[in-house]
Structure formats: structure tokens, C-alpha cells
Amino acid sequence: MKKLFYIFLSICMLSACKVEVENPNSITLESFWNTELDAEYGVNAIYNMFYKPGTYARWMWFRFDLTSDEGFSQSPWAELREWTQFIYNNYNFSEGNGMTYAECYQAIFRANQALFHIPDIAFEDEEKKSRLLGQAYFLRGLYYYNLAVLWGSENKSVPIVLEPSTPGMQPNGNTETEIYQQAIDDLTEAQNMLPEAWTGQDKGRATKGAALALRAKCYMQIHQWQEAQSDLHWLVEGEGRSYYDLMSNYADNFTSAAENNIESVFEIQYSDVNKAPAGDGPNSIDPNLGLHRGQFFAPPGIGWTDGELRPWLVTELKKERNLTNGFDIRLKYTAFYQGMENDFSDNNRIYSLTSSNALWQQGNWQGRVFFRKYSSTDRGFDDYYNPTNVRVIRFADVLLMYAECIAEAGGSLADAVPHVDRVRARANMPPLATNHFVATTDRARFLKRLQTERVLELASEGHRWADIKRWELLDTQEGIDELKQRDPDFNNFVIGRHRSLPIPSDEANNNPNVDQNPRY
């Protein structure tokens, strides 16, 4: 037998024969993308990117919240801290730049696979097929939106990839406007394919309303106000209005107790079903499906405290009293701060710790302001397995965007103001005309006041960086001076450079078709 084996081996060597053995434990293109179930798994794999550290689970919040004037970092991790201060020495720094950039493209790759292969799969129900494709278009559009917000510039720096990538591909770079347009194209396909609502275990998947709201965000970033207003009209006053409203309790938007509620337009589903030692790597068994944000932003002794809120947010939320002469209830659910136990009678605990004056007098707590939204205070602690869903787009955000679009498109302030008042009324705040009458009669003053209204309602929810970019506060010295008053990190801001992150060096160096962003 051994002799026969050597003879067979010699013949193979002489004739250069090739023996291929399929690994039964490895999924290949030939063995996958054949059935409806394969298509479902393929689309679910795109959603799975929400649980990776570079995206919404962890590091993206450092870019959206901490880089803006709402937040900052005092982390002992010097490079992590510097990336919230516009000090970028290593463009490949994974936690500040490279990982988020790479995982956005990993999500796009997964979407491209689904969009390439699903059309060739036979379905008994063509509507099911269409809905799967619609979700893939939506998710690809979401990640292109994020790429445009964070890395987009006037240079051709951000690649658009619309097919499954292969080793050696060197796609062309594109400008910020071109990236937004690609997202718009994807979301146009999505809104035509997605249902108006999901039921049962499918709740949380992308809907027509989510696609229109996200497309409106893209239009707004490139100042196409009429188009954005038209999209938002569907949710606020059009056919979709029956699906959305404001929750009566503001706090219901940030806990695990009232998830996928009527205010949620698009929501990421997090869970603590797989606790430690569950990992978040590509080959992890029973992977971590929790939100890591709280662990990194929680106060000292509870979390890492790598991110904090600027105190001006507390001051701003205290400027107006509500209709019963109390403080704005949104303050209570936005921040942990010194004196909060005096401002709200039932606000006397942080996690499982008392928030008495003695606690805030401690050296490492005094005068500091910490993140409260999406914290795990209902469990009494925070960790990497926070089960609280992230509401990426809330109906309150939609109402404020709609008001902005009406005003920017030249519409009547009489049509715009009621949408702002609707958001204020939920927090028991008086109508705009009571304390800000001029803002209800003058377009420029209304738009400036709207910038504050978005902070009061949406602070620390990941919208601020896109907002200040859209309002062009990053493009003029006057705008930067305004931001400096709230956040001294903007003393390091260089106009024409820091409005966009640098393209990771490996990408810029290895792809001659991609330009580095301006002044890097």
C-alpha cells in the first residue's frame, strides 16, 4: 500500500496534477448564496457590524460626540485623548481612526455581497427578496453617510465601492458631495423596497421611514433643503405619520425598558445575552452583542471615563424653566453633574452609588459632567455588555430637521415653529414665542435658535458633529470662535483641515487613486 502511495505521488509530481479537497468547515462562494436562508444570513451579517468596536458599539462615539463641542477626553491614554483635541500624529491610530474607517468598509463589503448575489437567488416570495435587498441598500447608505460626515472633503479621498471587493482593487477616491450622493442613491433604492413597518422579531430592521429620514440627513448636509423637506414630510405630515410620535416620557428613549417604541425611526438592537468571555472578533463564538459605550464614558470607579461632557451643556439646559418653574427634564436624563440631587428630587443616585454632595466633592469627581444617555443605570453598573438599544434616528430629531428644512427652503416660520414647539412641549417647556419671540419672526434668528434646540433635545446622541459641519461653523473663524467658547479643544482646530479626519496612512499610501484630505 505504501509503495502504491509513492507511485501515485511520483505520478502527480511528474504530471503536475492538482488535488483539490473541499474543507467541509469552510463556507465558499460556491457553497453559499444559493438559498433564501443564505440571503437572510448575508443581510444579517451587515447588521452584525453594529456590534464591532469600530462602529456604533464603541469608537464611533468618540468621533461623533467627543470631537464636537459637546464632549472631550481626559483619558490617561494620551493618543486617545489627543484625537479628541485635533492632534493627529499617527493617521493609522486604530482606536481613533483606522478601525472605524476599516469597519465602515467591511460593512459596505458585506452589503455589496448581498446586493451582488441575492438577485440571482430564486425566492418563492419576491417581496421577501425585495425587502432583503432594501435593507442592504439602506445599510450601505448609512455607512457611506458616516464616511462622508467623518472623512469627506473637497478632495477625492473616500472610495466608492459598489461590488464585492477583491485583493488588489484600488478604487477611485471621491469628494464629500459625491459620497453623500451615493448614499442618496442607495437610500432611494431602499425606500422603494422597504416596508413601512416590521412586526415581531423583525422589529428594528430598516423601514421606509428610516430610509427617508436618513436620505433627508444626506440632503441636508449638502444643503438640498427642498429635497430633504419632501422626505421628512412623509414621516411628519404624510402617509407615514401614523407610525411615529413622541413618547410622553423623554427617558424612554434611552433605557432598555421601552425599546423600539413609536419615537424610534431607526434603532440598533443591543443585548447582554452573551456576557464575558464573549469577544467581538470575526471568529468569536457567541459574540458580544452589547453596547460598549457606557463602559468607556461612565464616571470614575464605574467605567474608564475616557469621555466626558462639557459643563456648558448643564448651563444651557438650566437657562429656561419649564411650565411649572422646574428645570428642563432633559437635563436629568442627559448628564450626571454636581448638584443634580438638588435640581431633581428623585435624582439622588448614580448607578448603585449615592450622588450626595460628599460624592461630588471627591477629587476625581468635583466639577465634572458625565454621560447619562445609554448608560446602564437600570442595572446599577456599566460594562461591555450594556443591552440598551441605540436610537440612531428619533422622531424628535425628524421634527427638528423638518423645521430647519422649512426655514432654509424659504418656507413660512409659522409652519416651522410648531414642530419645534412640539418637541419642547414634550419636555413641559413653554412655546418658543414665550421666551424667544424674535426667533419666531426672524428667519436667521430662528435658525440660530434651532441650533440650541437640537442641543437641548439631542445632546450626546451622535448628531452634533454632523450638525456643526452642516451649519458651517467649522469653516469660518467666527464659527470656530463660537465653538472655542464652549470647548477649548477648538483652540487646536485648523480651518480647512480638521473638518475632516485624515485618511489612514496605509490606505492613502497603498492606493494611488485616493488623495489624502486637505492639509494632512
C-alpha positions as CSV (number, residue, x, y, z in Angstrom):
1,M,0.0,0.0,0.0
2,K,2.8,2.3,0.9
3,K,4.5,1.5,-2.4
4,L,1.4,2.3,-4.3
5,F,1.1,5.7,-2.5
6,Y,4.6,6.7,-3.5
7,I,4.0,5.7,-7.1
8,F,0.8,7.9,-7.0
9,L,2.7,10.8,-5.5
10,S,5.5,10.5,-8.1
11,I,3.0,10.5,-11.0
12,C,1.3,13.6,-9.5
13,M,4.7,15.3,-9.2
14,L,5.7,14.4,-12.8
15,S,2.4,15.4,-14.3
16,A,1.9,18.4,-12.1
17,C,-1.5,17.1,-11.1
18,K,-3.6,19.1,-8.7
19,V,-5.7,17.6,-6.0
20,E,-8.4,19.8,-4.5
21,V,-10.1,18.9,-1.3
22,E,-13.1,21.0,-0.1
23,N,-12.9,21.9,3.6
24,P,-16.4,20.9,5.0
25,N,-16.0,23.6,7.7
26,S,-15.3,26.4,5.4
27,I,-18.1,28.4,3.6
28,T,-17.2,29.3,0.0
29,L,-18.9,31.4,-2.7
30,E,-19.8,28.1,-4.4
31,S,-21.5,26.7,-1.3
32,F,-23.2,29.9,-0.2
33,W,-25.5,32.5,-1.7
34,N,-27.7,29.7,-3.1
35,T,-30.9,29.8,-0.9
36,E,-33.3,32.2,0.7
37,L,-31.7,31.3,4.1
38,D,-28.3,32.2,2.7
39,A,-29.7,35.6,1.6
40,E,-31.1,36.2,5.1
41,Y,-27.8,35.3,6.8
42,G,-26.0,37.6,4.4
43,V,-28.1,40.6,5.2
44,N,-28.0,39.8,8.9
45,A,-24.2,39.9,8.6
46,I,-24.4,43.5,7.6
47,Y,-26.4,44.3,10.7
48,N,-23.7,42.4,12.7
49,M,-21.3,45.2,12.0
50,F,-23.2,47.3,14.6
51,Y,-21.5,45.1,17.3
52,K,-17.9,45.8,16.2
53,P,-15.8,48.1,18.3
54,G,-15.0,50.5,15.3
55,T,-18.7,51.3,14.7
56,Y,-21.6,52.1,17.0
57,A,-20.6,49.7,19.7
58,R,-17.6,51.8,20.8
59,W,-15.2,54.0,18.8
60,M,-17.6,55.9,16.5
61,W,-18.9,57.8,19.6
62,F,-15.5,59.3,20.2
63,R,-15.7,60.9,16.7
64,F,-19.3,62.0,16.8
65,D,-19.6,63.2,20.4
66,L,-16.2,63.8,21.8
67,T,-14.7,65.6,18.8
68,S,-17.6,68.0,18.8
69,D,-18.0,70.8,21.4
70,E,-20.3,68.6,23.5
71,G,-17.6,66.3,24.7
72,F,-13.9,65.8,25.4
73,S,-11.5,63.4,26.9
74,Q,-9.1,63.4,29.9
75,S,-8.1,59.8,29.3
76,P,-4.7,58.8,30.6
77,W,-4.3,57.1,27.2
78,A,-2.6,60.1,25.6
79,E,-3.2,59.3,21.9
80,L,-6.9,58.6,22.6
81,R,-7.2,61.9,24.3
82,E,-5.3,63.8,21.6
83,W,-7.6,62.6,18.9
84,T,-10.5,64.5,20.6
85,Q,-8.2,67.6,20.6
86,F,-7.4,67.7,16.9
87,I,-3.9,66.4,17.5
88,Y,-3.4,63.7,14.9
89,N,0.1,62.4,14.8
90,N,-0.4,58.8,13.7
91,Y,-3.1,58.7,11.0
92,N,-3.2,54.9,11.3
93,F,-4.2,55.1,15.0
94,S,-6.6,52.3,15.2
95,E,-8.9,53.3,18.0
96,G,-9.1,56.9,16.8
97,N,-9.3,56.5,13.1
98,G,-8.2,53.3,11.4
99,M,-10.6,50.8,12.9
100,T,-13.7,52.9,12.3
101,Y,-12.7,53.6,8.7
102,A,-12.0,49.9,8.1
103,E,-15.2,48.6,9.6
104,C,-17.3,51.1,7.7
105,Y,-15.8,49.5,4.5
106,Q,-16.3,46.0,6.0
107,A,-20.0,46.7,6.4
108,I,-20.1,48.1,2.8
109,F,-18.3,44.9,1.6
110,R,-21.0,42.7,3.2
111,A,-23.7,44.9,1.7
112,N,-22.1,44.6,-1.7
113,Q,-22.0,40.8,-1.4
114,A,-25.7,40.8,-0.6
115,L,-26.6,43.2,-3.5
116,F,-24.5,41.2,-5.9
117,H,-25.7,37.7,-5.1
118,I,-29.3,37.9,-3.9
119,P,-30.7,38.9,-7.3
120,D,-29.6,35.5,-8.6
121,I,-31.3,33.5,-5.8
122,A,-34.7,32.0,-6.5
123,F,-37.3,33.1,-4.0
124,E,-40.8,31.8,-3.5
125,D,-41.8,35.3,-2.3
126,E,-40.4,38.1,-4.4
127,E,-41.5,40.7,-1.8
128,K,-39.2,39.0,0.7
129,K,-36.3,39.2,-1.7
130,S,-37.0,42.9,-2.3
131,R,-37.1,43.6,1.4
132,L,-33.7,41.9,1.9
133,L,-32.2,44.0,-0.9
134,G,-33.8,47.1,0.5
135,Q,-32.1,46.5,3.9
136,A,-28.7,46.0,2.2
137,Y,-29.1,49.3,0.3
138,F,-30.1,51.1,3.5
139,L,-27.2,49.8,5.5
140,R,-24.7,50.6,2.7
141,G,-26.2,54.1,2.5
142,L,-25.8,54.5,6.3
143,Y,-22.1,53.7,6.2
144,Y,-21.5,55.9,3.2
145,Y,-23.2,58.7,5.1
146,N,-20.8,58.1,8.1
147,L,-17.8,58.1,5.8
148,A,-18.9,61.4,4.3
149,V,-19.5,63.0,7.7
150,L,-16.2,61.9,9.1
151,W,-13.7,61.8,6.2
152,G,-15.5,63.6,3.4
153,S,-13.8,66.7,1.9
154,E,-13.3,68.6,-1.3
155,N,-10.5,66.1,-2.2
156,K,-11.2,62.8,-4.0
157,S,-10.3,61.0,-0.8
158,V,-13.1,58.5,0.0
159,P,-13.5,55.5,-2.3
160,I,-16.9,54.3,-3.5
161,V,-17.1,50.6,-3.9
162,L,-20.3,49.1,-5.4
163,E,-19.3,45.5,-5.9
164,P,-17.6,42.8,-3.8
165,S,-14.0,43.9,-3.4
166,T,-11.1,41.6,-4.3
167,P,-7.4,41.7,-3.3
168,G,-5.6,44.3,-5.4
169,M,-8.6,46.6,-6.0
170,Q,-7.7,50.3,-6.0
171,P,-11.0,52.2,-6.2
172,N,-11.1,55.8,-7.1
173,G,-11.5,58.4,-4.4
174,N,-14.5,60.7,-4.3
175,T,-15.4,64.1,-2.9
176,E,-17.7,64.6,0.1
177,T,-20.6,65.6,-2.1
178,E,-20.1,62.5,-4.3
179,I,-20.2,60.3,-1.2
180,Y,-23.4,61.8,0.0
181,Q,-24.9,61.4,-3.5
182,Q,-24.0,57.7,-3.4
183,A,-25.7,57.4,0.0
184,I,-28.8,59.2,-1.5
185,D,-28.8,56.7,-4.4
186,D,-28.7,53.7,-2.1
187,L,-31.4,55.1,0.1
188,T,-33.6,55.9,-2.9
189,E,-33.5,52.2,-3.8
190,A,-34.1,51.3,-0.1
191,Q,-37.2,53.4,0.4
192,N,-38.8,51.8,-2.6
193,M,-38.2,48.3,-1.3
194,L,-38.6,48.5,2.4
195,P,-41.9,48.0,4.3
196,E,-43.4,50.9,6.3
197,A,-43.2,48.8,9.4
198,W,-42.0,45.4,10.7
199,T,-43.6,43.2,13.3
200,G,-42.5,40.6,15.9
201,Q,-38.8,39.6,15.9
202,D,-38.2,41.7,12.8
203,K,-38.7,45.0,14.7
204,G,-35.6,47.1,14.5
205,R,-34.9,46.3,10.8
206,A,-34.7,49.3,8.4
207,T,-38.0,50.7,7.2
208,K,-39.2,53.1,4.5
209,G,-39.4,55.9,7.1
210,A,-35.8,55.2,8.3
211,A,-34.6,55.3,4.6
212,L,-36.4,58.7,4.0
213,A,-35.1,60.2,7.3
214,L,-31.5,59.2,6.6
215,R,-31.8,60.4,3.0
216,A,-33.0,63.7,4.3
217,K,-29.9,63.9,6.5
218,C,-27.7,63.4,3.4
219,Y,-29.6,66.1,1.5
220,M,-29.3,68.5,4.4
221,Q,-25.5,68.0,4.6
222,I,-25.3,69.2,1.0
223,H,-27.9,71.9,1.6
224,Q,-30.6,70.5,-0.7
225,W,-33.3,71.7,1.6
226,Q,-36.4,71.1,-0.6
227,E,-35.5,67.5,-1.2
228,A,-34.9,66.9,2.5
229,Q,-38.1,68.6,3.4
230,S,-40.0,66.4,1.0
231,D,-38.6,63.2,2.5
232,L,-39.3,64.3,6.1
233,H,-42.9,65.4,5.2
234,W,-43.7,61.7,4.7
235,L,-42.9,61.0,8.3
236,V,-44.4,64.1,9.8
237,E,-47.4,65.0,7.8
238,G,-47.6,62.4,5.0
239,E,-48.6,58.8,4.7
240,G,-46.1,57.7,7.3
241,R,-47.3,60.0,10.1
242,S,-49.3,57.2,11.8
243,Y,-46.1,55.2,12.6
244,Y,-44.3,58.0,14.5
245,D,-44.9,60.2,17.5
246,L,-43.1,61.5,20.6
247,M,-43.0,59.3,23.7
248,S,-44.7,61.1,26.6
249,N,-41.7,60.2,28.8
250,Y,-38.4,61.6,27.4
251,A,-36.4,59.0,29.4
252,D,-38.0,56.1,27.4
253,N,-35.6,56.8,24.6
254,F,-32.5,55.8,26.5
255,T,-33.3,52.7,28.5
256,S,-33.8,49.0,27.7
257,A,-37.3,49.1,29.1
258,A,-39.2,50.8,26.2
259,E,-37.2,49.8,23.1
260,N,-38.5,50.0,19.5
261,N,-41.2,52.5,20.6
262,I,-43.2,54.9,18.5
263,E,-40.4,57.6,18.6
264,S,-37.8,55.2,17.2
265,V,-37.2,55.7,13.4
266,F,-34.1,53.5,13.3
267,E,-32.7,51.6,16.3
268,I,-29.7,49.3,16.8
269,Q,-30.6,46.2,18.8
270,Y,-28.2,45.5,21.6
271,S,-28.3,42.6,24.1
272,D,-26.4,41.2,27.1
273,V,-27.3,37.6,26.2
274,N,-23.6,36.7,25.7
275,K,-21.6,38.0,28.6
276,A,-17.8,37.6,29.2
277,P,-15.7,36.0,28.0
278,A,-17.7,36.6,24.7
279,G,-15.5,38.5,22.3
280,D,-16.2,40.8,19.4
281,G,-13.7,39.5,16.9
282,P,-14.7,38.0,13.5
283,N,-14.3,34.4,14.8
284,S,-15.8,34.8,18.2
285,I,-18.2,32.1,19.4
286,D,-21.4,33.5,20.9
287,P,-20.1,37.0,20.3
288,N,-20.6,40.1,22.5
289,L,-23.8,41.8,21.3
290,G,-23.7,44.6,23.8
291,L,-23.1,48.3,23.7
292,H,-19.6,49.2,24.9
293,R,-20.1,53.0,25.1
294,G,-21.2,53.1,28.7
295,Q,-18.0,51.3,29.9
296,F,-15.9,54.0,28.2
297,F,-17.9,57.0,29.3
298,A,-19.0,56.1,32.8
299,P,-17.7,58.1,35.8
300,P,-14.5,57.1,37.7
301,G,-14.9,53.9,39.7
302,I,-17.7,52.7,37.4
303,G,-16.1,52.9,33.9
304,W,-13.0,54.1,32.1
305,T,-14.1,57.7,31.9
306,D,-12.4,58.2,28.5
307,G,-15.2,60.6,27.6
308,E,-16.9,63.4,29.4
309,L,-19.4,66.2,28.7
310,R,-18.6,69.8,28.7
311,P,-20.2,71.7,31.6
312,W,-21.8,74.3,29.2
313,L,-24.4,71.7,28.4
314,V,-25.7,71.8,32.0
315,T,-25.7,75.6,32.0
316,E,-27.6,75.7,28.7
317,L,-30.2,73.2,29.9
318,K,-30.7,75.3,33.0
319,K,-31.3,78.6,31.2
320,E,-35.1,78.2,30.9
321,R,-37.6,77.0,33.5
322,N,-40.4,74.7,32.5
323,L,-44.1,75.5,32.8
324,T,-44.1,74.5,36.5
325,N,-41.0,76.5,37.2
326,G,-38.8,73.5,37.4
327,F,-35.6,72.6,35.4
328,D,-35.8,71.1,31.9
329,I,-36.4,67.4,32.4
330,R,-34.0,66.7,29.6
331,L,-31.1,67.8,31.8
332,K,-31.9,65.0,34.2
333,Y,-31.5,62.3,31.6
334,T,-28.6,63.9,29.7
335,A,-25.9,64.3,32.3
336,F,-24.6,63.3,35.8
337,Y,-23.4,66.6,37.4
338,Q,-22.6,68.1,40.7
339,G,-25.8,69.4,42.4
340,M,-28.2,67.2,40.4
341,E,-29.7,65.8,43.6
342,N,-30.9,69.4,44.4
343,D,-32.3,70.1,41.0
344,F,-34.4,67.0,40.8
345,S,-35.8,65.4,43.9
346,D,-35.7,61.9,42.6
347,N,-32.2,62.3,41.0
348,N,-30.1,61.3,44.0
349,R,-28.3,58.2,42.7
350,I,-25.7,57.4,40.1
351,Y,-25.7,53.7,39.2
352,S,-25.6,52.0,42.6
353,L,-23.8,54.9,44.3
354,T,-25.4,57.8,46.1
355,S,-25.0,61.2,44.4
356,S,-24.8,63.1,47.7
357,N,-22.8,66.3,47.9
358,A,-19.9,64.3,49.5
359,L,-19.5,62.1,46.4
360,W,-19.2,65.2,44.1
361,Q,-16.7,66.7,46.5
362,Q,-14.3,63.9,45.8
363,G,-11.1,65.0,43.9
364,N,-11.8,62.9,40.9
365,W,-15.5,63.9,40.5
366,Q,-15.7,67.5,41.5
367,G,-17.0,69.8,38.9
368,R,-17.1,67.2,36.2
369,V,-20.0,66.2,34.0
370,F,-20.6,62.7,32.8
371,F,-22.7,61.0,30.1
372,R,-26.1,59.7,31.2
373,K,-27.8,58.7,28.0
374,Y,-27.4,55.0,27.1
375,S,-25.8,54.3,30.5
376,S,-26.8,51.1,32.3
377,T,-28.1,52.8,35.4
378,D,-31.1,50.5,35.5
379,R,-28.7,47.7,36.2
380,G,-26.7,49.7,38.7
381,F,-23.3,49.4,36.8
382,D,-21.8,49.6,33.3
383,D,-19.7,47.1,31.3
384,Y,-19.1,45.9,27.8
385,Y,-22.5,44.2,27.7
386,N,-24.9,47.1,28.0
387,P,-28.2,45.8,26.5
388,T,-29.7,49.3,25.8
389,N,-30.6,49.9,22.2
390,V,-29.2,52.9,20.4
391,R,-31.9,55.1,18.8
392,V,-29.9,56.2,15.7
393,I,-32.8,58.4,14.5
394,R,-35.6,59.5,16.8
395,F,-38.8,61.3,15.7
396,A,-37.8,64.3,17.8
397,D,-34.7,64.6,15.5
398,V,-37.0,64.3,12.5
399,L,-39.3,67.2,13.7
400,L,-36.3,69.5,14.3
401,M,-34.8,68.6,11.0
402,Y,-38.2,69.3,9.3
403,A,-38.4,72.7,10.9
404,E,-34.9,73.5,9.8
405,C,-35.6,72.5,6.2
406,I,-38.8,74.5,6.1
407,A,-36.9,77.6,7.2
408,E,-33.9,77.0,5.0
409,A,-36.1,76.4,1.9
410,G,-37.8,79.7,2.3
411,G,-41.0,78.5,3.9
412,S,-43.0,80.3,6.5
413,L,-41.8,80.3,10.0
414,A,-45.4,79.9,11.0
415,D,-45.1,76.4,9.5
416,A,-41.7,75.6,11.1
417,V,-42.1,76.8,14.6
418,P,-44.9,74.4,15.6
419,H,-42.6,71.4,15.1
420,V,-40.0,72.9,17.5
421,D,-42.8,73.7,20.0
422,R,-44.0,70.1,19.7
423,V,-40.6,68.9,20.9
424,R,-40.4,71.5,23.6
425,A,-43.9,70.6,24.8
426,R,-43.0,67.0,25.5
427,A,-40.4,68.3,28.0
428,N,-43.0,70.6,29.5
429,M,-41.2,73.7,28.2
430,P,-43.1,76.8,27.0
431,P,-43.6,77.6,23.4
432,L,-40.7,79.4,21.6
433,A,-42.7,82.6,21.5
434,T,-42.7,82.9,25.3
435,N,-39.0,83.4,25.8
436,H,-37.7,83.6,22.2
437,F,-40.3,85.7,20.4
438,V,-37.8,87.2,17.9
439,A,-36.8,83.7,16.8
440,T,-40.4,83.0,15.7
441,T,-40.5,86.1,13.4
442,D,-36.9,86.3,12.0
443,R,-35.6,83.5,9.8
444,A,-31.9,83.9,10.8
445,R,-32.7,84.1,14.5
446,F,-34.9,81.1,14.2
447,L,-32.2,79.0,12.6
448,K,-29.7,80.1,15.2
449,R,-32.1,79.2,18.0
450,L,-32.7,75.9,16.3
451,Q,-29.1,75.1,16.9
452,T,-29.6,75.4,20.6
453,E,-32.9,73.4,20.4
454,R,-31.1,70.5,18.8
455,V,-28.6,70.5,21.7
456,L,-31.3,70.6,24.4
457,E,-33.1,67.6,22.8
458,L,-30.3,65.5,21.2
459,A,-27.0,66.2,23.2
460,S,-24.6,63.2,23.3
461,E,-26.7,61.2,20.8
462,G,-24.1,61.4,18.0
463,H,-25.6,64.2,15.9
464,R,-23.5,67.2,16.9
465,W,-20.5,66.7,14.6
466,A,-22.7,66.5,11.5
467,D,-24.7,69.5,12.8
468,I,-21.8,71.9,13.2
469,K,-20.4,70.7,9.9
470,R,-23.7,71.4,8.1
471,W,-24.1,74.8,9.8
472,E,-20.5,75.6,8.5
473,L,-19.3,76.5,12.0
474,L,-16.1,74.6,11.1
475,D,-15.4,76.8,8.0
476,T,-15.1,80.3,9.4
477,Q,-13.1,82.0,12.2
478,E,-16.4,83.3,13.6
479,G,-17.7,79.8,13.8
480,I,-14.6,78.4,15.4
481,D,-14.5,81.3,17.9
482,E,-18.0,80.3,18.9
483,L,-17.0,76.7,19.4
484,K,-13.9,77.7,21.4
485,Q,-16.1,79.4,24.0
486,R,-17.7,76.1,24.7
487,D,-14.8,73.8,24.1
488,P,-11.1,74.8,24.4
489,D,-10.1,71.9,22.3
490,F,-11.1,74.0,19.3
491,N,-8.0,76.2,20.1
492,N,-6.1,73.4,18.2
493,F,-8.6,73.4,15.2
494,V,-7.2,74.4,11.8
495,I,-9.7,75.7,9.4
496,G,-9.6,73.8,6.1
497,R,-8.0,70.8,7.7
498,H,-9.8,69.5,10.8
499,R,-13.3,69.5,9.5
500,S,-12.4,66.1,8.1
501,L,-10.4,63.2,9.6
502,P,-7.2,62.2,7.8
503,I,-7.4,59.2,5.6
504,P,-5.5,56.3,7.3
505,S,-1.9,56.3,6.0
506,D,-2.0,52.7,4.8
507,E,-5.0,53.5,2.6
508,A,-3.6,56.7,1.2
509,N,-0.1,55.2,0.6
510,N,-1.3,51.9,-0.9
511,N,-3.9,53.3,-3.3
512,P,-2.7,55.9,-5.8
513,N,-6.3,56.6,-6.7
514,V,-7.1,58.1,-3.3
515,D,-6.0,61.6,-2.2
516,Q,-5.2,62.4,1.3
517,N,-7.5,65.0,2.8
518,P,-6.5,68.7,2.6
519,R,-3.5,69.9,4.6
520,Y,-2.6,66.5,6.0
